[in-house]
Amino acid sequence: GSDDNFTVAIYVLPDQMLQQLVASAKPYLLSVPTCTTSSGKAVVEAIIANPHDGPEFFHFMALDKRFFKCWEFALGDTQLVCTQGTFGKCPPSQPTCAVFMHEEGQLLVGGSNGHLYTVSGTACTASTLVSEALGCVVMLTGLRDCDFAAAGLRGELVLGCIAFDVAPLPGRRRKQGLRP
């Protein structure tokens, strides 16, 4: 974010500066962003970075009240590429939280209606009702029977798995994909 609600700014800390900061343990203020862009007419409510990407190229997601935007940043050409996804048209919902899954381009997005959506790229591939409203969702590692934890706004905690749908029976239509 930036000083206004409509700007996304990327700050890159040079390697030599990072080494000096680690050695001295003193704070350093980055005042000039490497790259900035407008989020359009949407107010950026939250930014979620993909922890699985490397330092030269990474993805992040900006949440708005009506939709989300997925961004890609490449350090070599300091360019931001954006793809926009509409969210929660049926049933009506607002994105409240999101997390990048371990698979590239896969997201779990929590909605204000309590649905947990599986998103591939910018398309919602599946959803399931988890709670009345979701406050946060996190991916879990090292557990055999559990892939994520989702917290509801009323204090409930839901542990769940993500499974790939099998092909539908002949004569039935259903999309295949990851489902929470």
Summary of the structure (lengths in Angstrom):
residues: 180
radius of gyration: 18.4
end to end distance: 29.8
largest distance: 66.5
contacts: 494
relative contact order: 0.12
helix: 6%
strand: 44%
